[in-house]
């Protein structure tokens, strides 16, 4: 049960001492995207509510990760761990080919480890890295590509599957309340009438990956709130990139920070999708994470990782 609780905490923040102190080795396209102009939010055709409704109901991220199992592709995974002075303590590099030209095979093309990474029993020093390895090193079999819907309801596997479903909601549908995650509760439900008073909303016209016309929709904690109020808000920023042509979500950035007696964390996560198969299919191209989290009786964990997916090709099943 204790391990399940720690797993929940890790996922609850996935989606640095404090982040500004950990070097940003992988600037996020979603954040650094060039803006063309601000948009009049009173436009008849599109409004803040348009974006909010789309974020809450969107399934494109879930579908994009699930659709990976139809394709062969190469994944490049980099992980960095840090000590208390934010100096790099360990490095992991994996280059993996996910082969779907028949029965699925994961082929390790390159592997490089250095620094302080493992315990004497061979397990990772940091639980953050252990969970990263479980989720992303073998993306095909990860929780990001389940065979069933991400909706609610009982599934095979009992309570563990129920926990996973709640955590998928945080990753794929930010803005919804997540019942059953310890100490988080409704803090993720930033679009409720009560929570909206604490956030500013803005959106801009822009270009994504140099060619795709998009809207950049930003939800950010109001700067003039009291420190006490700000500290009680878990999601500090949620930035979403929409394709102008169909309002398809192309990218998502989440900045979360929270501190209480049970744990504290300060993390940022960025996920980007790209078009493939003549722009008919969206698939993950970049995932980045950086931050720290701390649980009583355990050492503070500081890590960052960068995942790049390249060369998608439809499998021959």
N, C-alpha and C positions, 0 to 999 in steps of 0.2 A: 504493500500500500504506500509505503514511504517513497519507493522508487516511482510509482505512478504519480504521486504528488509533485516530485521534482520534475518529472517529464512534463506535467501540465504547466509548471512554471516556465520551463524552457520554451515550450511552444507558445505560451501566452505572451512572451516577450519577443518571439521571433518575428517576428513579422514584422578605451573608453573609459581605470576610472574614467569618467564621463566621456561621452563620445567626442567632444571637441578636443580631447587630449590624445586620443588614439589617432595616429596619422591616417588620412583618407587615401589609401593606396589605389582605390578604385572609384573615382568620381562617378556619380550616377547620372546617366543620360536624362532621366526623368526630372532631375533637379536642375541640371545645367542647360536644359533645352532653351534655345533662343526664342524670346518672345517677340512677336510682331507688333501686337497692340492689345490694349485692354478692350473688353467687350462690354457693351451696355447690357447690364443684367435685367433690364426691363424689356428686352426684346420680346416680341410676341411669339417668335418661332422657338426660342430656347430660353430657359431661365434656370435659376439655381435649383428649383424643384425638379427640373428635367434631369439634371446631373445626379441629384440625391436619389431619385427613384431608380435611376439606372445603376448606381453603385449598390443599392440595397438588393436589387433583383438580379443583378448580373451573374452569369454562370460561366463567362468566357475563360476566366482563369482556371477554374476547375476543369472545364472541357479541354483547354489547351494542354494541361499536364496529363490528363487522361489520354489524349490523342497521341502522346509521344510513343505509346506502345505500337503504333502503326508504322513507325518510321525507324530507319537506321540513322544514327547520328553520333558525333563525337562530342564528349563532354570534357572540358578542362576545369579541374577543381583546385583551387588554392585556398589554404587555411593558414592563418597566422594566430599564434597565441602570444600573450604579453604578460610581463611581470608587473609588480606594483608600480614601477617607474615607467610603465608603458613602453618598455624596450622589448623588441621581438624576442621571444623565448623559444618558440618552436615554429617549424614550417612544414607543411604537407603539400605535396603536389601530386595530382593524379590526372592522367590522360586516359580516358576510357572510351572504347568504341562499343556502342550499343547496337548489336547486329540483329535486325529483324527480317533478314532475308530467308527466313525459315524458322525453325524452333529458336526462340530467343537465346542469344549468347551475349555475355558481357566480357569483352576482351580488354585486359589491362595493357595499354600501350606503353605507359611510362609511369614510374613511381619514384618519388624522391622525398625522403624524410630527413629532417635535421633538427637538432636542439632537444629540449626537454619536452617529450610528448607522451611517454608511456610509463606505467607503473611496473613494478617487478613482475607482476602476474601477466603482463602483456597488454593490459587494458589501457585506454587513454587516461592521461592525468586529469583532463577536464571533462566533465559531463557534457558540456556544450559541444565539444568535439565529437564525443561518442554519439550524441544525437545527430550531429551533422553527418557523420559517417553512415548512420542508420538510414537517414532520409535521402541524402543526395548522392552518396558514392555509388549507389545502385538505384538511380532514379526510376528505372523501369518498374521495380518492385516496391517502390516507396508508397507512403500514404498519399502522395500527390496523384497517383494514378490508380485509384481503387476501381474495382469492378462494379461496385454498386453506387447508387446515387448518394450525394452528400447530404441528403435531407435527413430529417429526424426519424426516429424509430429504432426498434431493437434489431440487432444484426447478429450474425454468427460471431462468437468471440466474447460475448457477454459484456461486462462493464467496461473493459478496455476499449472495445469498439465504440461504445457510447462516448467515452472520453475523446477518442479520436475524432468523432463526428463534431463534437463541440469545438475542437481546436481547428478543424477544417473551416468552420464558420469564421473564426478570427482571421485566418489566412486569406480565404477566398471571398468573404463577404464582410469586410470591416464596416462598422456602423450598426451592426445588429447586436442585441444583447446576447450574452453567452451564459446561460444558467449552468451552474454546477462547477465552474472553474473557481477554485478557492481564491477569495479576496478580490476577484476581478468583477464578478457579477455584471451589473449594468453599466460599468464605466466605459465599455466599448460602444455603447449605444449613443453615439454623439449626435444623431439626427432626431432625437426625441424633442418635443416642445420644451422640456425643461433644460436640456443640454444645449440647445441652439443658442441660448442667450450668452454662452461663454465663448462662442467661436465667430470669427470673421469668415466670410465666403467671398471668393473672387474667382473669375475665370478669364482666360486670355486666348487670343488667337496665336497659333504658333506652327512650327514645322518640326516633325519628329523624324529622326534618322535622315535628315536632309531632303526627303521627298514627300513625306506623308503630311497632309494638312490636318492639324489637330486643334482641339481645345485643351487647355491645361486648367483643371479645376482644383483650387486650393482651399482646404479647410484648415484654419489655423487658430490657435488659442488667442483671444484678444490680448493685446499688449498692456492695456490699462487695468487689468484685473489685479486684485490684491495677491500677494505671494501665497497666502493661505489658500485662496481659491484656485490658483494655478497649480499648486502642489496636489490638489485633490483631483485634477483632470489627468487621466492616464494618457490619452492620445493627444500629443502636442501638435501634430500636423498630419494630414492625410492629403497627398497630392495624387491626382488621377489624370491620366492622359487619354482623351477620347479621339478616335478617328472622326473627323468632321463629316465624312461622307456617309457614315452609318451609325455613328455614336458607339462603335465598338471600343471597348477598353483595351488600350495598348500597353499601358504601364501603370505601376502603382508604387508609391513611396509612403512608408509609415514611420513616424517618429514617436516613440513611446517612452515615457519615463514615469516611474512611480516608486514610492518609498513608504513602507510601513513597518510594523514590528516583525512581520513574518518574512519579508524580503524586500529588496530594492533592485531596480534595474533601470538602465538607460541605454536604449538600443534603437537602431535604425535599420530598416530593411527595404530593399528596392527590388521589384520584379518587373521585367520587361518582356513583351511578346513581339513576335515578328510574323509577317505574312509569308506563306509558302504555298506551293501548288497553284501557281498563277493567282496569288492573293486570295485564295479561297479558304485557306486554313491558317489559324493562328497557333503558333507553338512557342514555348519558352526559349528565350535567347540569352537572358542574363538574370542572375539572382545574386544580390550582394547583401551582406549582413555585417554589422559591426556593433560592438557594445560590451557592456558588462552586466552581470547579475550576481546577487549576493544573497545567500540563505544562511540563517544562523547555524553555527556549528560546522559550516563548510567554508573552505577558502573561496574568496572572491574570484570569479572567472572572467577573464577578458579575452575576447577573440574577435576575429573578423574573417570572413570568407568571401570568395568570388567564384561564381560558377558561370561558365560560358558554354552554350550549346551551339555547335556548328555543323554544317553539312547535312542537313536533314534530307533524307531520301526515302520515298515510300517503299516499305518492305514488300517482299514477294511471297506473301502467305497465300 
